Amino acid sequence: VQSEFSTAFITQPSQSAKTLVRNLKHQQAAQQVLVPQMTTSNSNNQHTEIEKAKSLISNAISIGAPAYNSGDIAGCARVYKSTALEITSSLASSSLLPENIGRGLEEAINTSYANAEEEAWAFRRQFDSILGYVIPFTPQNPSDETNEKLSRLESFTDDVLPAQPLIVNDNVMGGMSQCQYITESRLFYGFTSLQNNGGFASLRWRFRTNQNWSYAKGLYLKIKHTNPQTHTFSLIVKDTTCEQARGANFKTVISNPNESEDPIFIPFDSFDQMEQMGRKLNGPIFNRGAVTEIGLMAIKPSVVGDFELKIDDWGLYI
């Protein structure tokens, strides 16, 4: 029997669908003022809206999942649809989400379902995509006020960065995604597959010796890629602390939605959460003075199917 994932189990009789929705709206109103504000290269307003949506979704799951597990599948579906209707106007129509995720949410709302179970899972899949979405760093003009103190760019050289990266795909967990790298053109290409719960393909450059980047402010990239309005990619870094736990690293998200010639700037302080296979780890922030690896990853939900990413230039900004 398929059941909803939840970190808590229901401990009381199932409530009616109407009561569930009423309780949901009450909890949502209380939580809206608690959403933290984040800052990246995008506007604070975008982050606020995305975080509000994630908070509403998390709250809906905390109510809907126990209802589903107790047998009130219709109540779960109603809670999920109520939440989807609340967030879709602010997210999907205002382009705060990638086109494919926003479109998927709209389709889930407008679809006629054969039963409540099908409906509940359709919304849950869309909710999981939104929960996993991170607003990417995008190109900025070096003359912008945010970069007025930028002094220079220091490109990665062949004596520092190995010419051929390691390929790490989801087949390490049974997935079917594949990728390749053409050194001469610095082209990362392949496809991601959702088969066997997979969905990522990546390249990893292992430095010959540990790198000390403590003199720099962050990383920059000049890239072009397929499906600019939809595809985002993860930038991965590892330090010596990450080497102590298999699969541990730091990630952030990048994209070039307008096919700009300007660089993407990623400050080192954006790498503030060590993770392992998507799970957060307790540990220090990224140690820019002891860097062991850098990488790029195409990963679901923003990249499903064929992709290409060309690196025109990348390195450190000082």
C-alpha positions in Angstrom: 0.0 0.0 0.0 1.5 3.3 -1.0 1.5 5.9 1.8 2.5 9.5 2.1 5.8 10.3 3.7 5.6 12.3 6.9 7.9 12.8 9.8 5.0 12.5 12.2 2.2 10.0 12.5 -1.4 10.8 13.2 -2.4 10.3 16.8 -6.1 11.2 16.7 -9.1 10.4 14.7 -9.2 11.8 11.1 -10.8 15.3 10.8 -13.2 16.1 8.1 -11.9 17.7 4.8 -13.6 21.0 5.7 -12.0 21.1 9.1 -8.6 20.2 7.6 -8.8 23.1 5.1 -10.0 25.5 7.8 -7.1 24.6 10.1 -4.7 24.9 7.2 -5.8 28.4 6.4 -5.5 29.4 10.1 -1.9 28.0 10.4 -0.9 29.6 7.1 -2.0 33.0 8.3 0.1 32.6 11.4 3.2 31.4 9.6 3.4 34.0 6.9 5.2 36.5 9.2 7.8 33.9 10.2 9.3 33.4 6.8 13.0 34.3 6.8 14.3 36.7 4.1 17.2 35.4 2.0 19.7 37.3 -0.2 21.4 36.3 -3.4 22.0 38.0 -6.7 18.2 38.0 -7.2 15.8 40.4 -5.5 14.8 39.9 -1.9 11.2 39.9 -2.9 11.7 36.8 -5.1 13.2 34.9 -2.2 10.5 36.0 0.2 7.8 34.8 -2.1 9.5 31.5 -2.8 10.1 30.9 0.9 6.5 31.8 1.7 5.3 29.2 -0.8 7.6 26.6 0.7 6.3 27.3 4.2 2.7 26.9 3.0 3.6 23.7 1.3 5.4 22.3 4.3 2.4 23.2 6.5 0.0 21.5 4.0 2.1 18.3 4.0 2.2 18.3 7.8 -1.7 18.2 7.7 -2.3 16.3 4.5 0.2 13.4 5.0 -1.3 12.3 8.4 -4.8 12.5 6.9 -3.7 10.4 3.9 -2.0 7.8 6.2 -5.2 7.6 8.4 -7.3 6.9 5.3 -8.8 10.4 4.7 -7.3 10.6 1.2 -10.0 13.0 0.0 -9.2 15.3 2.9 -5.5 15.2 2.0 -6.3 16.1 -1.7 -8.4 19.0 -0.7 -5.7 20.4 1.6 -3.2 20.1 -1.2 -5.4 21.7 -3.8 -6.3 24.6 -1.4 -2.6 25.3 -0.9 -1.8 25.0 -4.7 -4.6 27.6 -5.4 -3.2 29.9 -2.8 0.4 29.9 -4.1 -0.1 29.5 -7.9 -1.1 33.1 -8.6 2.0 34.6 -6.9 4.5 32.1 -8.2 3.5 30.5 -11.5 2.1 33.5 -13.2 4.8 35.9 -12.1 7.7 33.7 -13.4 9.3 33.2 -10.0 9.5 29.5 -10.8 11.0 27.9 -13.9 8.5 27.4 -16.6 8.3 23.7 -16.3 7.6 23.7 -12.5 5.1 26.6 -12.8 3.3 24.8 -15.7 3.2 21.6 -13.7 1.5 23.3 -10.8 -1.1 24.9 -13.1 -1.8 21.5 -14.8 -2.2 19.8 -11.4 -4.9 22.3 -10.5 -6.8 22.1 -13.8 -6.7 18.3 -14.3 -9.8 16.1 -13.7 -8.7 13.1 -11.6 -10.1 9.6 -11.5 -9.9 9.5 -7.7 -8.6 11.4 -4.7 -5.4 9.3 -4.4 -4.4 10.3 -7.9 -5.1 13.9 -7.2 -3.2 13.9 -3.9 -0.1 12.4 -5.4 -0.2 14.8 -8.4 -0.1 17.8 -6.1 2.5 16.1 -3.8 4.9 15.7 -6.8 4.5 19.3 -7.7 5.0 20.4 -4.1 8.3 18.4 -3.9 9.6 20.1 -7.0 8.9 23.5 -5.5 10.5 22.5 -2.2 13.6 21.5 -4.0 13.8 24.6 -6.1 16.5 27.2 -5.3 16.6 30.7 -7.0 19.8 30.6 -9.0 22.6 33.1 -9.3 22.3 34.8 -12.7 24.7 37.0 -14.7 25.4 40.5 -13.5 27.2 43.4 -15.3 30.5 44.2 -13.5 29.6 47.8 -13.6 26.4 47.2 -11.5 26.4 48.8 -8.1 26.6 45.4 -6.4 29.9 44.7 -8.1 31.5 48.2 -8.1 34.3 47.0 -5.8 35.3 44.2 -8.2 39.0 44.5 -9.0 39.7 41.6 -11.4 38.9 38.2 -12.6 41.4 35.3 -12.3 40.6 32.5 -14.7 41.3 28.9 -13.9 44.4 27.7 -15.7 45.4 24.3 -17.1 48.1 23.9 -14.4 45.5 24.3 -11.7 42.3 22.7 -13.1 42.7 19.2 -14.6 41.7 19.1 -18.3 39.4 16.1 -18.0 36.9 15.9 -15.1 35.6 12.9 -13.4 32.0 11.9 -14.4 29.7 11.2 -11.4 26.1 10.3 -12.4 23.1 8.8 -10.6 24.1 5.3 -11.8 26.0 5.2 -8.5 22.5 4.7 -7.0 21.0 2.7 -9.9 20.0 5.7 -12.1 20.2 5.9 -15.9 21.5 9.5 -16.5 24.6 10.1 -18.6 26.9 12.9 -19.5 30.2 13.7 -21.3 32.7 16.6 -21.4 34.5 17.9 -24.5 37.7 19.5 -23.2 38.5 21.6 -26.3 35.1 23.4 -26.3 34.5 23.0 -22.5 31.0 21.6 -23.3 29.1 19.6 -20.6 26.3 17.6 -22.2 24.1 14.6 -21.6 20.7 13.7 -20.3 19.1 13.2 -17.0 16.6 10.3 -16.5 14.0 9.8 -13.7 14.3 6.1 -14.1 15.1 4.2 -10.8 14.6 7.4 -8.8 17.6 9.0 -10.6 17.9 12.4 -12.0 21.4 13.9 -12.0 24.6 14.0 -14.1 27.8 15.8 -13.0 31.4 16.6 -13.6 34.0 16.8 -10.9 37.4 18.4 -11.2 39.8 17.2 -8.5 42.6 19.7 -7.8 46.1 18.2 -7.9 46.9 20.1 -4.7 44.5 21.7 -2.2 43.7 25.3 -3.3 43.9 28.3 -1.1 41.3 30.8 -2.3 41.2 32.9 0.9 42.4 36.0 -1.1 39.3 35.9 -3.3 35.7 37.0 -2.8 34.1 34.2 -4.8 33.7 32.3 -8.0 32.6 33.6 -11.4 31.3 31.8 -14.5 30.4 32.8 -18.0 28.1 30.1 -19.4 25.5 29.4 -22.0 23.1 26.5 -21.8 20.0 24.8 -23.2 16.5 25.9 -22.3 17.6 29.2 -20.7 14.2 29.9 -19.1 14.0 26.4 -17.5 17.3 24.8 -16.9 19.4 25.6 -13.8 22.6 23.9 -12.8 24.4 23.2 -9.5 27.9 24.5 -8.8 29.6 22.2 -6.4 32.7 22.8 -4.2 34.4 20.6 -1.7 37.0 21.4 1.0 39.1 19.1 3.2 36.3 18.8 5.8 34.0 17.4 3.0 36.6 14.7 2.3 35.9 13.2 5.7 32.3 12.2 4.8 31.5 10.3 1.6 29.5 12.4 -0.8 29.6 15.6 1.3 29.9 18.9 -0.5 28.6 22.5 -0.8 26.2 23.5 -3.6 24.6 26.6 -5.0 22.5 27.1 -8.2 23.3 29.0 -11.3 21.6 29.8 -14.7 21.8 32.2 -17.6 18.1 32.8 -18.4 18.7 35.7 -20.8 21.8 34.2 -22.5 23.8 37.2 -21.3 27.5 37.6 -22.0 28.1 38.9 -18.4 29.5 36.7 -15.7 27.7 35.1 -12.8 29.2 36.0 -9.5 28.9 33.5 -6.6 30.3 34.8 -3.2 31.9 32.2 -1.1 29.6 32.9 1.8 26.7 31.5 -0.3 28.3 28.0 0.4 27.1 28.0 4.0 25.5 24.6 4.3 27.4 21.3 3.9 25.2 18.5 2.5 25.3 14.8 1.6 23.1 13.5 -1.1 20.7 16.4 -0.5 20.7 16.0 3.2 22.0 18.8 5.4 25.0 18.0 7.6 26.1 19.7 10.7 29.5 21.2 10.0 31.5 24.4 9.4 30.9 26.7 6.4 33.0 26.3 3.3 36.7 26.6 3.9 38.0 28.7 1.0 41.6 28.1 2.2 41.5 24.3 1.7 39.6 23.5 -1.5 39.8 20.0 -3.0 37.2 19.9 -5.8 34.9 21.9 -8.0 32.1 20.5 -10.1 28.9 21.1 -12.2 25.7 19.2 -12.0 22.5 18.9 -14.1 19.7 17.7 -11.8 16.0 17.3 -11.6 13.5 18.9 -11.4 14.8 21.8 -13.6 16.8 19.5 -15.9 15.0 16.4 -17.1 16.1 15.0 -20.5 18.8 16.4 -22.8 21.0 19.3 -21.7 24.1 21.2 -22.7 26.2 23.8 -20.8 29.2 25.5 -22.3 31.8 27.2 -20.1 33.2 30.3 -21.8 35.2 31.2 -18.8 35.4 30.6 -15.0 37.6 31.2 -12.1 37.9 33.5 -9.0 36.9 37.1 -8.6 39.1 39.2 -6.4 
